[in-house]
Amino acid sequence: MDAETAGSGGDLQFIRRVMERTHARIDPHAFHFVLWGALVLVAYPLANWADLAGRGDLRNWALGSMLGLGAVGSFLLEMRLKARSRLEGENTFVSRQVVLLVFYHIGVASLLSALGPATGFIQGPFVPLLWGFTYASMMYTIGVVYMREYTIAGFAILLGTVIALFHVEHAGMILGPFMGLGAIVPGLIAERRVARLRSQLEP
């Protein structure tokens, strides 16, 4: 091996190490997944039970509380991080991709949740299934650009949604655990990863 070839190999290894370090420095703000996963884990089964019991008021309260607490919680958590990034030299490109994927999926699902029942395109009882498929697609695509645990979670949520498709009456009780834990588990893994990186980068 001549000096030029050895030098090229060394350069490639250096570039690969830099890219690996840059890719590792990603903060997807996964606390949002933990928060919303916990809310879905509780609210979906509760709303389903209320529906079966003929308690439409309790169902609306459960779903409304989930949306309100989730929105306020996400806003407050983001405000805490507004002043400073949690990771020095963070790879903001990938973080932005994650944010865009979340906004796109949630935006489309929200639009269809409103227009579907109003136009007759989607019947009311099938709206939770729409959100199940939305979560499955969202987690899978986030895994493609970020980390594999999100892809695995996407497949798990998809499995739960398909099962719920055959038990629409109890869809909320099925989707709650699949969607909730499918968001919580990868979210916690990502948060632990960020915490570990912060401790390594701190002087």
Solvent accessible surface area in square Angstrom, and as a share of the most:
residue,aa,sasa,rsa
1,M,195,0.87
2,D,89,0.46
3,A,91,0.71
4,E,139,0.62
5,T,71,0.41
6,A,50,0.38
7,G,36,0.35
8,S,55,0.36
9,G,30,0.28
10,G,36,0.35
11,D,89,0.46
12,L,107,0.53
13,Q,101,0.45
14,F,114,0.47
15,I,88,0.45
16,R,132,0.48
17,R,117,0.43
18,V,56,0.32
19,M,128,0.57
20,E,103,0.46
21,R,119,0.44
22,T,59,0.34
23,H,71,0.32
24,A,34,0.27
25,R,61,0.22
26,I,1,0.00
27,D,2,0.01
28,P,7,0.04
29,H,45,0.20
30,A,0,0.00
31,F,26,0.11
32,H,39,0.18
33,F,16,0.07
34,V,37,0.21
35,L,44,0.22
36,W,64,0.22
37,G,0,0.00
38,A,43,0.33
39,L,29,0.14
40,V,3,0.02
41,L,57,0.28
42,V,101,0.58
43,A,7,0.06
44,Y,21,0.08
45,P,32,0.20
46,L,58,0.29
47,A,8,0.06
48,N,16,0.08
49,W,129,0.45
50,A,0,0.00
51,D,73,0.38
52,L,85,0.42
53,A,56,0.43
54,G,67,0.64
55,R,109,0.40
56,G,27,0.26
57,D,92,0.47
58,L,36,0.18
59,R,78,0.29
60,N,87,0.45
61,W,157,0.55
62,A,4,0.03
63,L,58,0.29
64,G,41,0.40
65,S,32,0.21
66,M,20,0.09
67,L,105,0.52
68,G,37,0.35
69,L,110,0.55
70,G,0,0.00
71,A,59,0.46
72,V,88,0.51
73,G,17,0.17
74,S,19,0.12
75,F,123,0.51
76,L,101,0.50
77,L,55,0.27
78,E,60,0.27
79,M,93,0.41
80,R,194,0.71
81,L,37,0.19
82,K,155,0.66
83,A,104,0.80
84,R,200,0.73
85,S,58,0.37
86,R,46,0.17
87,L,2,0.01
88,E,129,0.58
89,G,53,0.51
90,E,34,0.15
91,N,24,0.12
92,T,68,0.39
93,F,125,0.52
94,V,14,0.08
95,S,14,0.09
96,R,134,0.49
97,Q,54,0.24
98,V,2,0.01
99,V,67,0.38
100,L,111,0.55
101,L,41,0.20
102,V,39,0.23
103,F,142,0.59
104,Y,145,0.55
105,H,20,0.09
106,I,55,0.28
107,G,39,0.38
108,V,60,0.35
109,A,2,0.01
110,S,52,0.33
111,L,105,0.52
112,L,57,0.29
113,S,26,0.17
114,A,67,0.52
115,L,91,0.45
116,G,1,0.01
117,P,57,0.36
118,A,84,0.65
119,T,99,0.58
120,G,57,0.54
121,F,153,0.64
122,I,24,0.12
123,Q,120,0.53
124,G,41,0.40
125,P,83,0.52
126,F,76,0.32
127,V,27,0.16
128,P,39,0.24
129,L,5,0.02
130,L,31,0.15
131,W,48,0.17
132,G,0,0.00
133,F,76,0.32
134,T,15,0.09
135,Y,15,0.06
136,A,7,0.05
137,S,49,0.32
138,M,6,0.03
139,M,0,0.00
140,Y,89,0.34
141,T,41,0.24
142,I,0,0.00
143,G,8,0.08
144,V,102,0.58
145,V,51,0.30
146,Y,10,0.04
147,M,44,0.20
148,R,188,0.69
149,E,30,0.13
150,Y,0,0.00
151,T,24,0.14
152,I,105,0.53
153,A,8,0.06
154,G,2,0.02
155,F,121,0.50
156,A,41,0.32
157,I,0,0.00
158,L,71,0.36
159,L,104,0.52
160,G,0,0.00
161,T,0,0.00
162,V,60,0.34
163,I,67,0.34
164,A,0,0.00
165,L,77,0.38
166,F,156,0.65
167,H,98,0.44
168,V,42,0.24
169,E,121,0.54
170,H,78,0.35
171,A,3,0.02
172,G,6,0.06
173,M,68,0.30
174,I,35,0.18
175,L,0,0.00
176,G,0,0.00
177,P,52,0.32
178,F,64,0.27
179,M,1,0.00
180,G,0,0.00
181,L,90,0.45
182,G,7,0.07
183,A,1,0.01
184,I,24,0.12
185,V,78,0.45
186,P,2,0.01
187,G,0,0.00
188,L,87,0.43
189,I,68,0.35
190,A,0,0.00
191,E,38,0.17
192,R,178,0.65
193,R,37,0.13
194,V,1,0.01
195,A,60,0.47
196,R,125,0.46
197,L,24,0.12
198,R,102,0.37
199,S,71,0.46
200,Q,121,0.54
201,L,51,0.25
202,E,105,0.47
203,P,180,1.13
